[in-house]
């Protein structure tokens, strides 16, 4: 007789049929960790360029961090860029003093927040003071040409006014700025400090309406970063009325930049200038190079 083959049983187990009238118990909701127990993620890097087609990235600080840091800023003139100021900000914002553990970079987070807020708020402050309207109609050889390489009509003047406006925002904390520079010069903080400086230079040229799309785009920003960092350091030692000596120092730096910009005719010269500018920025931040 022929042997009948039995069908092989599937190795996969059949899922049990649900019983009628019996519901599976609901899944428990995921538990969240209590606040201030974990180190927050590192700040997200912002875009190094401006675009009308893409929205700007979110800020580098979480809501709780921003609340503490914003409350701490009014204490900077009296207690400086310190952990004490950070703790006072936490208390004023309704958090316990131990909430400063949210900031793995310590007091530098306060410096970073200050730099970020001043950069983001520059457009609004400049617009309120009509800084962006100044310099319109100035030619290449006029006052507007003194801001650097290839500055267009009126653009150079706006760059100078915007740079001065940003410097004047430091008036209330200038007596504490040496503390900020010391924190920025620390190796772990230097990349963030230089990124903020680069972003500020880009912001100023953008607000001034610079249309450059060639290699001068980089040269202008490197030059302005050097000028701003040097003037910011000079300002900490200026005792003149209304920082008149700082203003003169800034004007001289822009004139030097214009003269140097006219001499940069090759890529090799530009690379050498950029390297020297970078070293000067590092030196102005207190780094020994």
Buried (B, 14 or more C-beta within 10 A) or exposed (E): EEEEEEEEEEEEEEEEEEEEEEEEEEEEEEEEEEEBEEEBEEBEEBEEEEEEEEEEEEBBBBEBBBBBBBBBBEBBEEBBBBBBBBBBBBBBBEBEBEBBBBBEBBBBBBBBBBBBBBBBEBBEBBEEEEBBEBBEEBEEEBBBBBBBBBBBBBBBBBBBBBBBBBBBBBEEBBEBBBBBBBBBBBEEBBEBBBBBBBBBBBBBBEBBBBEBEEEBBBBBBBBBBBBBBBBBBBBBEBEEEEBEBBBEBBBEBBEBBBEBBEEBEEEEEBEEBBEEBBEBBBBBBBBEE
